[in-house]
Structures are given as C-alpha cells and as structure tokens.
Amino acid sequence: MATSESLPSRAWAWKELYLAALLEANDGKISVRIADAERAIVNRARDLFKAPGDNIQEEEAMDDALYALRALKTCLDIHGGFAVAA
C-alpha cells in the first residue's frame, strides 16, 4: 500500500510525536499529542512487522514509549491535568 509518507520519515515520525507529547505543557493539547504519538507508534509497529531483518531495538523503544505515554495519561487522569506549582 503506497502512502504519501515515505518509510524513512515515518520511521522517525513516532519519535518526534512521542517527544512532543512528553514535552507538551498545555492541558488542552496533551490528550491530542498523546493520541497522535500512540497512533504513530502503532503504525510504525505494523511497518516493522512486515519488514525483513531484526528490528528488536526499535520495537523495544516503541514498547517503552507506549508504556511512558500510558503512565502519563494515568497521571493526568488521576490528577485532573497538570499540577500547578505554588
């Protein structure tokens, strides 16, 4: 299936979106950033599933990233957003 997005750029896209989600400081944007990063990671995992060769390092990095995103979502859910410093 051909897409307008090349595979090399797609390979890096999940990392950029992951970092954007981790560094987002706006309560109104964080949920969208997390969802975008999760979607990009899943898409990249599908690419790697079809790809030849050993991609274990990137697969492990994606697993770690998904874990961190889920932890971030859980913290935000528990605390109702970012904590405000006094």
JOFEN-V217358 format. One record per run of one state. SS is the DSSP state (hx for helix, st for strand, lp for the rest). FROM is the first residue (numbers start at 0). TO is the last residue. If there is no record, write none. Layout:
SS&FROM&TO / SS&FROM&TO
This chain:
lp&0&5 / hx&6&22 / lp&23&25 / hx&26&49 / lp&50&54 / hx&55&78 / lp&79&85
